[in-house]
Amino acid sequence: MKKPELVVTPHDLHEIEPLIEAGADAFIIGEEKFGLRLAGHFNRDELRQAVELIKKHNKKVYVAINAIMPNGLLDDLKTYIDEIKSLPIDALRFSDPGAYMIAKQVAPDMTLHWSSETLGTNYFTVNYWYDRGVLRTVLAPEIMKEPVIETKEQAKGEVEILVHGAICMFQSRRNLVGNYLKFQGQVVEKIQSREEGLLLFDSERQLYYPVFEDQQGTHIFNGSDVCMIDDLADFIDAGVDSLRIDGILKSSDYLINATKAYRFAIDLCIEDRAKYNQVGRALYKKMEEIQPKHRLLDRGFFYKPSIYKNK
C-alpha cells in the first residue's frame, strides 16, 4: 500500500529540523507577496537556506506562488521565479493561470502543482491541469469525502488534501476591516497580527472566526479546525498522494506536536489497521487537548453536504 506524503507549512527556518524529526515529508514555503495564507514568510535568503536544509535531509520542498495575481505583480513574479529556479525546489504551487504561463515561460522544466484553494472540486477540472503538464492538484477543503475519493480515482495525476488545520472562508484583495477601522478612527495593528488578531464572534454557534490582513488582503477563517487524524483510512486506501497539515494561526509547538501525531497515525493505519481503528478516538482526543483557546475540532466539510441542491 502506498504511503501518502505528509506535508506541512512551517513558520520559519527554526521549525524545519524539528518538523523533520517529527515526521514531515515535505514543506510548503514562500514569500507573502506571492504565496497565499502561508504559515510563515521566507524572504529570498531564508528561502535559499530553507531549501538547502530540507534537501540536506532528503525531504521535499514546494514554493508557493498561488496568490491572487493583479497585473502589477506579474513582472515581479517573473523575477522571483527566475531568481529561485536554480534551487533544487521540487515544485512551484500556483493558482492563477497567469502564474502558470509565467512559470512555463521562465522555468519550463520546473514541476508544477495547482493549488487554487477553492476551485479543485471535480476530476474534469484537475485533469484539465494534468493534461497541461501539472503533476499535482490540491482539492478544495469544502468538498466531501466521497467526491475526494471519486476525484482521485479519475485523476491523471497526484492529489493533495487538507486533513488538519484552519479553513479560509473568505478573502478580498482589499484591506476591508483595516479601512473600516481607520474610517472609525480606531487602531488597526491588531488585525495585522495572526497571533493576536481580530476574532468575529458568532453568538448563535458560539464560535470565533479569526480575521487578519496581509499583503494579500483580508482573510476570514472558519470557527473550528478540521481534524481527520482518526479517519484517514479511506483516503489512504484510495491512494490520495499527499495529506496536509496547515500551520497557519497555530504555534510552533502545536504544529510540531500535530506532525508527530499524524506521522504516527499514518504509519499505524498502513502497518496495523485494526490497531489504528482501536486507538483512533484517543488520537483525536490528544489533538483536542492541544487545541488553542476558542478553536474547536470537527470534520470540516468531509461529511457536510452542500446546502444547495441540484434542480
C-alpha positions as YAML, in Angstrom:
chain: A
units: angstrom
residues:
- id: 1
  name: MET
  ca: [0.00, 0.00, 0.00]
- id: 2
  name: LYS
  ca: [1.31, 3.42, -0.96]
- id: 3
  name: LYS
  ca: [2.12, 5.69, 1.97]
- id: 4
  name: PRO
  ca: [0.86, 9.26, 1.44]
- id: 5
  name: GLU
  ca: [3.20, 12.18, 1.84]
- id: 6
  name: LEU
  ca: [2.78, 14.27, 5.00]
- id: 7
  name: VAL
  ca: [3.25, 17.92, 4.01]
- id: 8
  name: VAL
  ca: [3.40, 20.84, 6.46]
- id: 9
  name: THR
  ca: [3.62, 24.63, 6.35]
- id: 10
  name: PRO
  ca: [6.41, 25.88, 8.67]
- id: 11
  name: HIS
  ca: [6.50, 29.30, 10.31]
- id: 12
  name: ASP
  ca: [10.26, 29.87, 9.97]
- id: 13
  name: LEU
  ca: [13.68, 28.30, 9.45]
- id: 14
  name: HIS
  ca: [13.97, 27.17, 13.06]
- id: 15
  name: GLU
  ca: [10.96, 24.86, 12.72]
- id: 16
  name: ILE
  ca: [12.24, 22.85, 9.78]
- id: 17
  name: GLU
  ca: [14.52, 20.38, 11.54]
- id: 18
  name: PRO
  ca: [12.08, 19.78, 14.45]
- id: 19
  name: LEU
  ca: [9.34, 19.14, 11.88]
- id: 20
  name: ILE
  ca: [11.58, 16.70, 10.01]
- id: 21
  name: GLU
  ca: [12.26, 14.90, 13.29]
- id: 22
  name: ALA
  ca: [8.50, 14.89, 13.91]
- id: 23
  name: GLY
  ca: [7.94, 13.08, 10.61]
- id: 24
  name: ALA
  ca: [7.23, 15.67, 7.91]
- id: 25
  name: ASP
  ca: [7.95, 14.51, 4.37]
- id: 26
  name: ALA
  ca: [7.55, 17.85, 2.59]
- id: 27
  name: PHE
  ca: [7.33, 21.59, 3.22]
- id: 28
  name: ILE
  ca: [5.41, 24.47, 1.64]
- id: 29
  name: ILE
  ca: [7.25, 27.79, 1.90]
- id: 30
  name: GLY
  ca: [7.34, 31.12, 0.12]
- id: 31
  name: GLU
  ca: [7.02, 34.90, 0.30]
- id: 32
  name: GLU
  ca: [3.89, 36.68, 1.44]
- id: 33
  name: LYS
  ca: [3.95, 38.70, -1.79]
- id: 34
  name: PHE
  ca: [3.41, 35.60, -3.93]
- id: 35
  name: GLY
  ca: [2.16, 32.86, -1.59]
- id: 36
  name: LEU
  ca: [-1.36, 32.66, -0.23]
- id: 37
  name: ARG
  ca: [-2.01, 32.25, 3.51]
- id: 38
  name: LEU
  ca: [1.35, 30.74, 4.36]
- id: 39
  name: ALA
  ca: [2.02, 29.90, 7.99]
- id: 40
  name: GLY
  ca: [5.27, 31.87, 7.78]
- id: 41
  name: HIS
  ca: [7.05, 34.02, 5.23]
- id: 42
  name: PHE
  ca: [10.53, 33.35, 3.88]
- id: 43
  name: ASN
  ca: [12.48, 36.11, 2.14]
- id: 44
  name: ARG
  ca: [14.87, 35.16, -0.68]
- id: 45
  name: ASP
  ca: [17.81, 34.48, 1.62]
- id: 46
  name: GLU
  ca: [15.68, 32.50, 4.10]
- id: 47
  name: LEU
  ca: [14.12, 30.54, 1.25]
- id: 48
  name: ARG
  ca: [17.55, 29.51, -0.04]
- id: 49
  name: GLN
  ca: [18.59, 28.43, 3.45]
- id: 50
  name: ALA
  ca: [15.35, 26.52, 3.93]
- id: 51
  name: VAL
  ca: [15.69, 24.69, 0.61]
- id: 52
  name: GLU
  ca: [19.28, 23.73, 1.42]
- id: 53
  name: LEU
  ca: [18.28, 22.44, 4.86]
- id: 54
  name: ILE
  ca: [15.26, 20.50, 3.63]
- id: 55
  name: LYS
  ca: [17.18, 18.86, 0.79]
- id: 56
  name: LYS
  ca: [20.03, 18.01, 3.17]
- id: 57
  name: HIS
  ca: [17.52, 15.73, 4.93]
- id: 58
  name: ASN
  ca: [16.22, 14.35, 1.60]
- id: 59
  name: LYS
  ca: [12.78, 15.87, 2.07]
- id: 60
  name: LYS
  ca: [10.71, 17.75, -0.50]
- id: 61
  name: VAL
  ca: [10.16, 21.48, -0.71]
- id: 62
  name: TYR
  ca: [7.41, 23.31, -2.57]
- id: 63
  name: VAL
  ca: [7.40, 27.06, -3.15]
- id: 64
  name: ALA
  ca: [4.03, 28.83, -3.18]
- id: 65
  name: ILE
  ca: [3.17, 31.31, -5.93]
- id: 66
  name: ASN
  ca: [-0.59, 30.80, -5.53]
- id: 67
  name: ALA
  ca: [-1.60, 34.34, -4.61]
- id: 68
  name: ILE
  ca: [-4.25, 36.32, -6.47]
- id: 69
  name: MET
  ca: [-2.24, 37.93, -9.26]
- id: 70
  name: PRO
  ca: [-3.05, 41.50, -10.33]
- id: 71
  name: ASN
  ca: [-1.29, 42.94, -13.37]
- id: 72
  name: GLY
  ca: [1.18, 44.85, -11.21]
- id: 73
  name: LEU
  ca: [2.57, 41.65, -9.71]
- id: 74
  name: LEU
  ca: [3.35, 39.77, -12.90]
- id: 75
  name: ASP
  ca: [6.77, 41.28, -13.65]
- id: 76
  name: ASP
  ca: [7.84, 40.75, -10.04]
- id: 77
  name: LEU
  ca: [6.71, 37.13, -10.27]
- id: 78
  name: LYS
  ca: [8.86, 36.63, -13.37]
- id: 79
  name: THR
  ca: [11.87, 37.97, -11.48]
- id: 80
  name: TYR
  ca: [11.09, 35.85, -8.44]
- id: 81
  name: ILE
  ca: [10.85, 32.60, -10.41]
- id: 82
  name: ASP
  ca: [13.99, 33.47, -12.37]
- id: 83
  name: GLU
  ca: [15.90, 34.00, -9.11]
- id: 84
  name: ILE
  ca: [14.84, 30.72, -7.49]
- id: 85
  name: LYS
  ca: [14.66, 28.38, -10.49]
- id: 86
  name: SER
  ca: [18.26, 27.21, -9.98]
- id: 87
  name: LEU
  ca: [17.45, 25.95, -6.47]
- id: 88
  name: PRO
  ca: [16.57, 22.25, -6.01]
- id: 89
  name: ILE
  ca: [12.88, 23.03, -5.49]
- id: 90
  name: ASP
  ca: [10.56, 20.08, -6.02]
- id: 91
  name: ALA
  ca: [7.60, 22.11, -7.28]
- id: 92
  name: LEU
  ca: [6.04, 25.54, -7.66]
- id: 93
  name: ARG
  ca: [2.45, 25.77, -6.36]
- id: 94
  name: PHE
  ca: [0.33, 28.12, -8.46]
- id: 95
  name: SER
  ca: [-3.34, 29.06, -8.63]
- id: 96
  name: ASP
  ca: [-3.69, 31.76, -11.28]
- id: 97
  name: PRO
  ca: [-3.39, 30.60, -14.93]
- id: 98
  name: GLY
  ca: [-1.24, 33.68, -15.48]
- id: 99
  name: ALA
  ca: [1.24, 32.39, -12.91]
- id: 100
  name: TYR
  ca: [1.20, 29.03, -14.70]
- id: 101
  name: MET
  ca: [2.04, 30.72, -18.01]
- id: 102
  name: ILE
  ca: [4.85, 32.75, -16.45]
- id: 103
  name: ALA
  ca: [6.30, 29.66, -14.74]
- id: 104
  name: LYS
  ca: [6.25, 27.73, -18.02]
- id: 105
  name: GLN
  ca: [7.94, 30.64, -19.76]
- id: 106
  name: VAL
  ca: [10.63, 31.40, -17.17]
- id: 107
  name: ALA
  ca: [11.27, 27.90, -15.79]
- id: 108
  name: PRO
  ca: [9.79, 25.37, -18.24]
- id: 109
  name: ASP
  ca: [11.47, 22.40, -16.54]
- id: 110
  name: MET
  ca: [10.13, 23.07, -13.04]
- id: 111
  name: THR
  ca: [7.44, 20.78, -11.67]
- id: 112
  name: LEU
  ca: [4.09, 22.47, -11.02]
- id: 113
  name: HIS
  ca: [1.28, 21.91, -8.52]
- id: 114
  name: TRP
  ca: [-2.12, 23.57, -8.95]
- id: 115
  name: SER
  ca: [-3.27, 24.94, -5.59]
- id: 116
  name: SER
  ca: [-6.31, 27.15, -6.02]
- id: 117
  name: GLU
  ca: [-7.85, 26.67, -2.53]
- id: 118
  name: THR
  ca: [-11.48, 26.58, -3.76]
- id: 119
  name: LEU
  ca: [-11.67, 25.51, -7.42]
- id: 120
  name: GLY
  ca: [-10.42, 21.91, -7.19]
- id: 121
  name: THR
  ca: [-13.85, 20.31, -6.83]
- id: 122
  name: ASN
  ca: [-14.08, 17.69, -9.60]
- id: 123
  name: TYR
  ca: [-11.97, 15.38, -11.74]
- id: 124
  name: PHE
  ca: [-12.65, 17.21, -15.01]
- id: 125
  name: THR
  ca: [-11.05, 20.34, -13.58]
- id: 126
  name: VAL
  ca: [-8.00, 18.58, -12.14]
- id: 127
  name: ASN
  ca: [-7.49, 16.57, -15.33]
- id: 128
  name: TYR
  ca: [-7.51, 19.84, -17.29]
- id: 129
  name: TRP
  ca: [-4.33, 20.77, -15.41]
- id: 130
  name: TYR
  ca: [-2.77, 17.31, -15.63]
- id: 131
  name: ASP
  ca: [-3.20, 17.47, -19.41]
- id: 132
  name: ARG
  ca: [-1.15, 20.68, -19.30]
- id: 133
  name: GLY
  ca: [1.80, 19.15, -17.52]
- id: 134
  name: VAL
  ca: [0.86, 19.73, -13.87]
- id: 135
  name: LEU
  ca: [1.97, 16.92, -11.55]
- id: 136
  name: ARG
  ca: [-0.39, 17.54, -8.60]
- id: 137
  name: THR
  ca: [-3.65, 19.29, -7.83]
- id: 138
  name: VAL
  ca: [-4.83, 20.40, -4.39]
- id: 139
  name: LEU
  ca: [-8.51, 19.71, -3.81]
- id: 140
  name: ALA
  ca: [-10.78, 22.30, -2.22]
- id: 141
  name: PRO
  ca: [-11.36, 21.73, 1.51]
- id: 142
  name: GLU
  ca: [-15.10, 22.33, 1.02]
- id: 143
  name: ILE
  ca: [-15.82, 19.07, -0.79]
- id: 144
  name: MET
  ca: [-16.99, 15.90, 0.94]
- id: 145
  name: LYS
  ca: [-15.07, 12.68, 1.40]
- id: 146
  name: GLU
  ca: [-16.81, 10.71, -1.36]
- id: 147
  name: PRO
  ca: [-16.07, 13.31, -4.09]
- id: 148
  name: VAL
  ca: [-12.45, 13.39, -2.89]
- id: 149
  name: ILE
  ca: [-12.15, 9.65, -3.38]
- id: 150
  name: GLU
  ca: [-14.01, 9.74, -6.71]
- id: 151
  name: THR
  ca: [-11.77, 12.55, -7.96]
- id: 152
  name: LYS
  ca: [-8.65, 10.60, -7.01]
- id: 153
  name: GLU
  ca: [-9.96, 7.51, -8.80]
- id: 154
  name: GLN
  ca: [-10.47, 9.53, -12.01]
- id: 155
  name: ALA
  ca: [-7.44, 11.80, -11.69]
- id: 156
  name: LYS
  ca: [-4.50, 11.51, -14.08]
- id: 157
  name: GLY
  ca: [-2.00, 12.79, -11.50]
- id: 158
  name: GLU
  ca: [-1.32, 13.35, -7.82]
- id: 159
  name: VAL
  ca: [-3.97, 14.64, -5.42]
- id: 160
  name: GLU
  ca: [-3.44, 16.53, -2.15]
- id: 161
  name: ILE
  ca: [-5.99, 17.32, 0.57]
- id: 162
  name: LEU
  ca: [-6.06, 19.25, 3.83]
- id: 163
  name: VAL
  ca: [-6.54, 16.90, 6.79]
- id: 164
  name: HIS
  ca: [-5.76, 19.25, 9.67]
- id: 165
  name: GLY
  ca: [-5.95, 22.98, 10.23]
- id: 166
  name: ALA
  ca: [-7.94, 26.13, 9.59]
- id: 167
  name: ILE
  ca: [-10.11, 26.63, 6.50]
- id: 168
  name: CYS
  ca: [-10.36, 30.09, 4.96]
- id: 169
  name: MET
  ca: [-13.97, 31.14, 4.40]
- id: 170
  name: PHE
  ca: [-13.41, 34.50, 2.73]
- id: 171
  name: GLN
  ca: [-10.71, 36.58, 1.08]
- id: 172
  name: SER
  ca: [-10.66, 40.01, -0.52]
- id: 173
  name: ARG
  ca: [-7.60, 41.70, -2.03]
- id: 174
  name: ARG
  ca: [-8.73, 44.84, -0.19]
- id: 175
  name: ASN
  ca: [-7.99, 45.62, 3.46]
- id: 176
  name: LEU
  ca: [-11.67, 45.72, 4.31]
- id: 177
  name: VAL
  ca: [-11.54, 45.67, 8.10]
- id: 178
  name: GLY
  ca: [-8.50, 47.91, 8.36]
- id: 179
  name: ASN
  ca: [-10.04, 50.56, 6.12]
- id: 180
  name: TYR
  ca: [-13.27, 50.43, 8.10]
- id: 181
  name: LEU
  ca: [-11.46, 50.84, 11.42]
- id: 182
  name: LYS
  ca: [-9.37, 53.69, 10.05]
- id: 183
  name: PHE
  ca: [-12.58, 55.40, 8.96]
- id: 184
  name: GLN
  ca: [-13.84, 54.96, 12.52]
- id: 185
  name: GLY
  ca: [-10.61, 56.44, 13.87]
- id: 186
  name: GLN
  ca: [-9.54, 53.19, 15.55]
- id: 187
  name: VAL
  ca: [-6.14, 51.47, 15.80]
- id: 188
  name: VAL
  ca: [-5.69, 48.71, 13.20]
- id: 189
  name: GLU
  ca: [-2.44, 46.98, 14.16]
- id: 190
  name: LYS
  ca: [-4.23, 44.12, 15.91]
- id: 191
  name: ILE
  ca: [-5.84, 42.68, 12.79]
- id: 192
  name: GLN
  ca: [-2.44, 42.55, 11.10]
- id: 193
  name: SER
  ca: [-1.25, 40.03, 13.70]
- id: 194
  name: ARG
  ca: [-2.06, 36.38, 13.12]
- id: 195
  name: GLU
  ca: [-1.25, 35.51, 16.72]
- id: 196
  name: GLU
  ca: [-3.37, 38.23, 18.36]
- id: 197
  name: GLY
  ca: [-5.70, 39.16, 15.55]
- id: 198
  name: LEU
  ca: [-9.35, 40.11, 15.38]
- id: 199
  name: LEU
  ca: [-12.00, 37.50, 16.21]
- id: 200
  name: LEU
  ca: [-15.56, 37.67, 14.90]
- id: 201
  name: PHE
  ca: [-17.93, 36.08, 17.41]
- id: 202
  name: ASP
  ca: [-20.99, 34.13, 16.29]
- id: 203
  name: SER
  ca: [-23.29, 34.13, 19.32]
- id: 204
  name: GLU
  ca: [-25.66, 31.56, 17.79]
- id: 205
  name: ARG
  ca: [-22.97, 28.95, 17.20]
- id: 206
  name: GLN
  ca: [-20.65, 30.18, 19.96]
- id: 207
  name: LEU
  ca: [-17.74, 30.24, 17.51]
- id: 208
  name: TYR
  ca: [-14.90, 32.69, 16.97]
- id: 209
  name: TYR
  ca: [-13.82, 33.41, 13.40]
- id: 210
  name: PRO
  ca: [-10.21, 34.68, 13.07]
- id: 211
  name: VAL
  ca: [-9.57, 37.65, 10.80]
- id: 212
  name: PHE
  ca: [-6.24, 39.04, 9.69]
- id: 213
  name: GLU
  ca: [-4.85, 41.21, 6.90]
- id: 214
  name: ASP
  ca: [-1.59, 40.97, 4.96]
- id: 215
  name: GLN
  ca: [-0.27, 41.86, 1.50]
- id: 216
  name: GLN
  ca: [-2.93, 39.58, 0.02]
- id: 217
  name: GLY
  ca: [-5.79, 41.49, 1.65]
- id: 218
  name: THR
  ca: [-8.38, 40.37, 4.20]
- id: 219
  name: HIS
  ca: [-8.80, 36.75, 5.30]
- id: 220
  name: ILE
  ca: [-11.59, 35.28, 7.45]
- id: 221
  name: PHE
  ca: [-11.29, 31.71, 8.72]
- id: 222
  name: ASN
  ca: [-13.78, 29.12, 9.87]
- id: 223
  name: GLY
  ca: [-14.51, 28.97, 13.60]
- id: 224
  name: SER
  ca: [-13.10, 25.45, 14.01]
- id: 225
  name: ASP
  ca: [-10.22, 23.36, 12.68]
- id: 226
  name: VAL
  ca: [-10.64, 20.27, 10.55]
- id: 227
  name: CYS
  ca: [-9.14, 17.13, 12.12]
- id: 228
  name: MET
  ca: [-9.12, 13.77, 10.35]
- id: 229
  name: ILE
  ca: [-6.42, 12.02, 12.34]
- id: 230
  name: ASP
  ca: [-8.69, 9.07, 13.19]
- id: 231
  name: ASP
  ca: [-10.37, 8.94, 9.78]
- id: 232
  name: LEU
  ca: [-7.51, 8.62, 7.30]
- id: 233
  name: ALA
  ca: [-8.08, 5.05, 6.13]
- id: 234
  name: ASP
  ca: [-10.41, 5.79, 3.21]
- id: 235
  name: PHE
  ca: [-8.04, 8.43, 1.83]
- id: 236
  name: ILE
  ca: [-5.04, 6.12, 2.16]
- id: 237
  name: ASP
  ca: [-6.93, 3.21, 0.55]
- id: 238
  name: ALA
  ca: [-8.00, 5.48, -2.32]
- id: 239
  name: GLY
  ca: [-4.35, 6.39, -2.96]
- id: 240
  name: VAL
  ca: [-4.54, 10.09, -2.05]
- id: 241
  name: ASP
  ca: [-0.95, 11.19, -2.56]
- id: 242
  name: SER
  ca: [-0.47, 13.95, -0.02]
- id: 243
  name: LEU
  ca: [-2.05, 14.84, 3.33]
- id: 244
  name: ARG
  ca: [-1.51, 18.42, 4.50]
- id: 245
  name: ILE
  ca: [-1.32, 19.95, 7.97]
- id: 246
  name: ASP
  ca: [-1.71, 23.73, 7.79]
- id: 247
  name: GLY
  ca: [0.22, 25.63, 10.44]
- id: 248
  name: ILE
  ca: [-1.47, 28.99, 9.93]
- id: 249
  name: LEU
  ca: [-2.92, 30.51, 13.13]
- id: 250
  name: LYS
  ca: [-1.01, 27.90, 15.18]
- id: 251
  name: SER
  ca: [2.08, 28.00, 17.38]
- id: 252
  name: SER
  ca: [5.33, 26.24, 16.56]
- id: 253
  name: ASP
  ca: [4.79, 23.71, 19.36]
- id: 254
  name: TYR
  ca: [1.30, 22.95, 18.12]
- id: 255
  name: LEU
  ca: [2.49, 22.29, 14.56]
- id: 256
  name: ILE
  ca: [5.32, 20.03, 15.71]
- id: 257
  name: ASN
  ca: [3.03, 18.02, 18.00]
- id: 258
  name: ALA
  ca: [0.38, 17.72, 15.29]
- id: 259
  name: THR
  ca: [3.01, 16.49, 12.83]
- id: 260
  name: LYS
  ca: [4.19, 13.84, 15.31]
- id: 261
  name: ALA
  ca: [0.62, 12.70, 15.86]
- id: 262
  name: TYR
  ca: [-0.20, 12.43, 12.15]
- id: 263
  name: ARG
  ca: [3.09, 10.67, 11.40]
- id: 264
  name: PHE
  ca: [2.15, 8.04, 13.97]
- id: 265
  name: ALA
  ca: [-1.42, 7.81, 12.67]
- id: 266
  name: ILE
  ca: [-0.45, 7.42, 9.00]
- id: 267
  name: ASP
  ca: [2.17, 4.79, 9.72]
- id: 268
  name: LEU
  ca: [-0.12, 2.84, 12.05]
- id: 269
  name: CYS
  ca: [-3.03, 3.00, 9.60]
- id: 270
  name: ILE
  ca: [-0.86, 1.31, 6.97]
- id: 271
  name: GLU
  ca: [1.01, -1.13, 9.19]
- id: 272
  name: ASP
  ca: [-1.77, -2.21, 11.58]
- id: 273
  name: ARG
  ca: [-5.25, -1.14, 10.52]
- id: 274
  name: ALA
  ca: [-7.00, -2.92, 13.38]
- id: 275
  name: LYS
  ca: [-4.88, -1.15, 16.00]
- id: 276
  name: TYR
  ca: [-5.33, 2.18, 14.22]
- id: 277
  name: ASN
  ca: [-9.09, 1.75, 14.44]
- id: 278
  name: GLN
  ca: [-8.82, 0.92, 18.13]
- id: 279
  name: VAL
  ca: [-6.73, 3.98, 19.07]
- id: 280
  name: GLY
  ca: [-8.35, 6.42, 16.65]
- id: 281
  name: ARG
  ca: [-10.56, 8.11, 19.22]
- id: 282
  name: ALA
  ca: [-7.61, 8.52, 21.57]
- id: 283
  name: LEU
  ca: [-5.63, 10.20, 18.79]
- id: 284
  name: TYR
  ca: [-8.48, 12.63, 18.19]
- id: 285
  name: LYS
  ca: [-8.75, 13.45, 21.89]
- id: 286
  name: LYS
  ca: [-5.00, 14.06, 22.00]
- id: 287
  name: MET
  ca: [-5.43, 16.71, 19.31]
- id: 288
  name: GLU
  ca: [-8.31, 18.25, 21.24]
- id: 289
  name: GLU
  ca: [-6.03, 18.64, 24.26]
- id: 290
  name: ILE
  ca: [-3.56, 20.86, 22.38]
- id: 291
  name: GLN
  ca: [-6.15, 22.99, 20.59]
- id: 292
  name: PRO
  ca: [-5.79, 26.77, 21.02]
- id: 293
  name: LYS
  ca: [-8.40, 28.62, 23.05]
- id: 294
  name: HIS
  ca: [-11.67, 29.21, 21.15]
- id: 295
  name: ARG
  ca: [-10.72, 26.67, 18.43]
- id: 296
  name: LEU
  ca: [-12.83, 23.51, 18.30]
- id: 297
  name: LEU
  ca: [-12.10, 20.46, 16.16]
- id: 298
  name: ASP
  ca: [-14.51, 18.95, 13.66]
- id: 299
  name: ARG
  ca: [-14.56, 17.04, 10.36]
- id: 300
  name: GLY
  ca: [-14.52, 20.16, 8.20]
- id: 301
  name: PHE
  ca: [-16.72, 19.62, 5.16]
- id: 302
  name: PHE
  ca: [-15.91, 15.94, 4.63]
- id: 303
  name: TYR
  ca: [-19.32, 14.92, 5.98]
- id: 304
  name: LYS
  ca: [-21.29, 18.11, 5.29]
- id: 305
  name: PRO
  ca: [-23.39, 18.08, 2.11]
- id: 306
  name: SER
  ca: [-23.84, 21.37, 0.32]
- id: 307
  name: ILE
  ca: [-26.94, 23.34, 1.27]
- id: 308
  name: TYR
  ca: [-27.52, 23.94, -2.43]
- id: 309
  name: LYS
  ca: [-29.47, 21.23, -4.24]
- id: 310
  name: ASN
  ca: [-29.41, 20.44, -7.93]
- id: 311
  name: LYS
  ca: [-32.76, 21.09, -9.54]
...
